[in-house]
Every structure is written in C-alpha cells, then in structure tokens.
C-alpha cells in the first residue's frame, strides 16, 4: 500500500519544481519585456499592431495544426506499464498527425492568402509563415512536455530560455540594427522557432522518444485526445485573442498595438501561473493516482490560498499598472494604462482556471472542457461586439475579464462532476 508523503516533503517537491520552472519562465518572459521598450519606440503603434496580428494568426492556427496531440503524448506517460519504446512510437504518431494537418492548413491559407492578409493587415508571405511557426511551436512543445512529465525542469528551462535569448538577439539585430521594422520582429521569431524545432526533433530522437512507424492504434488514441480539444483550443483563442481582431477591425491597427502593449504586461501574471502549473501537474497527477483523502484535502487548502493570492495580485495591478505602462512603453502608449487592471484580473481568473482544469485532463474528459471553453468564448465575442463600439479598448478589457471568470466557474463545475475533490465540506472524497 502506498504511503502518503509528509506534508512538508510534498510541499518541498512542489516548491523545488515550481521554483525551477518559475525562474526559467521569468527569464523567458524578461525577453519580451526587455524588447517592449525597444519595439514600441522603434516601431510605433501601427507596426506593433502588425506584430500583434501575426501572433494572433499563429494562435488561431494552433487549433488545427497538430490538433493539440502533444498533450496526449504528455498524458500517455502516466498510463500503467508504459515503456520508453512505446512512448517513442506514440510521439511519432503525434508528429505524423502534425505533418498531415500542417499540409492541410498550408493549402487552405494559401488559397485564401490575399483575403486573410488584407483582413489582418499583414503581407501575404507572413500569413504562410504563420503556418510554419505554428508547426515549429508544436514540435518544441512536444519536447518540453516530455521533460515536464519526467520532472526534468532544468532541461526544460535551458531550452526555453535559450530560445528566448536567441529570439531577442535576432530581433534586435533585424529591428534596431538593420531597421527592418515589423518584418524584422516576425522574421526573427520564425527563424528561431524553426531552428528550435529542429533541435527538439534531434533531442527527442536522442532520448529514444521519436520512432517513425505506422501505429493506427496510437494515431487513434492521440486523435481521440486531440480532436475533442479543437473547440477548446479555438475557444481559448477567441478568449485570448479575439479582442485584438475586433479592435483591429473596429478601431484600427494603432489601437490594436496599444491594447497589445497592455496585454503583454498583464501576461507577466500568466507566465507565473503557467510556471507553477507546469510543476504542479506531475505532482498533482501522482497524488490523484494514489487517491488518498488526506492528500486531496491538502490540495484543496493550497488551491484556495492560491486563488486568494492571484486575486490580490490582480487588484494591485489597477494601481501599479498605469505607471508601469508609461515607464516601459512610453507616452504614446499611455491609453493602455486604462485597461491593464481589468486584463490583470482576467489573467488571475486564467490562473485559477489552470488549477481546476487539470482534473479534466486527468480524467481524459477533454470534450467537456471544450464545451466550457467554447461557451465562454462565444460570450466573449458577444461582449466584444457589444462593448467595443461603445467603450473602445476598455470594453474589450471588460469582455476579456468577464469571459475568463465565466470559463473558470464552468470548468470548476465540470471538473468536480468528473473528479470529485473536497472543495466544500459536503463534497465526498
């Protein structure tokens, strides 16, 4: 019979992993923040808006390119009696799905390239380049995920930070030294992602985690995990990026660039939450597998404290955020200060959502997660169309915050239904 680790031991293991991920994520996050004052002063709101639209397109394509099957490769690690050889075949199946979907999406984007470019304010080559960047990011995420489930946080962090530093160096070279404008930033991102993907493939093969073979059962298992997530990923995109599309359409690229500046600053919270969650998932899944009532109560207590801390940080952003905007981005982005508090509150609900969505992934009920995310996304779209015309970027920030709160509550309800936790005294364990 498995014995429960003492609370201090459990806390220490989680803290060690979280600290490693947090340090690497802070270093990675410091790159965009270091670039922000340079880019906002070298490019101006309109060109910065183009960069925002390119990143938005990449986020949109992620719903289809690869079908999120990198998540199934991470979850596969926790299956009973899984071997290294089997993991290699499963990862290979996920990359086969990536290749097929990448070709399909590239053809579709190519056919509609002119309309898409005109709508987003991008050049035609950039729309095609977005497909390549999305595919490369999938490969890198697959490699990082296999390190994460094995608790190899240092390797995870080294690759993550190295990629970010390379991105910064090349961006400074192309934007500042060669004065290539928005094209320099986009080209730098594309080059670094492609090179990182090639390195990730090599490292997967080196660790015997990449075997190219035809395994229909693995393809089916990966698709059963990933396909139900399409609405979830699409909904996540609509939650996190639709505001930029609406602002660009209704208010123009310049306002989209200003709004994106506030989004990037608020993302500091999301980066911290993501770092904690990366360490938390393996720790949590091991305890859910043991199914010890006392451990579950301990998890709930820590989660409630986490919720309180996230909300407290968000409240402080209402007071500190406007000054940070002016200091970091400059006077021409001062309007971004009006929305930073609401965006931070939305990010807090996003961090709280991560704490409850893990139970759905553990139970493999990803289709239900898609329903919650898609419903929240549709509410976000409705709020955006209603509020942006009346209140501009402030309306977009309200829409984001409210829809993120709704997603958190819906996901919590679904998670509790399919994996009971003692959130309330009456909940059975």
Buried (B, 14 or more C-beta within 10 A) or exposed (E): EEEBBEEEEBBEBBBEBBBBBBBBBBBBBBBBBBBBEBBBEBBBBBBBBBBBBBBBBBBBBBBBBBBBBBBBBBBBBBEEEEEEEBBBBBBBBBBBBBEEBBEEBBEBBEEEBEEBBEBBBBBBEBBBBBBBBBBBBBBBBBBBBBBBBBBBBEBBBEBBBBBBBBBBEBBBEBBBEEEBBBBBBBBBBBBBBBBBBEBBBEBBBEBEBBBEEEBEEBBEBBBBBBBBBBBBBBBBBBBBBBBBBBBBEBBBBBBBBBBBBBBBBBBBBBBBBBBBBBBBBBBBBBBBEBEBEEBBEBBBEBBEEBBEEBBEBBEEBEEEBBEBBBEBBBEBBEBBBBBBBBBBBBBBBBBBBBBBBBBBBBBEBBBBBBBBBBBBBBBBBEBBBEBBEEBBBBBBBBBBBBBBBBBBBBBBEBBBEBBEBBBEEEEEE
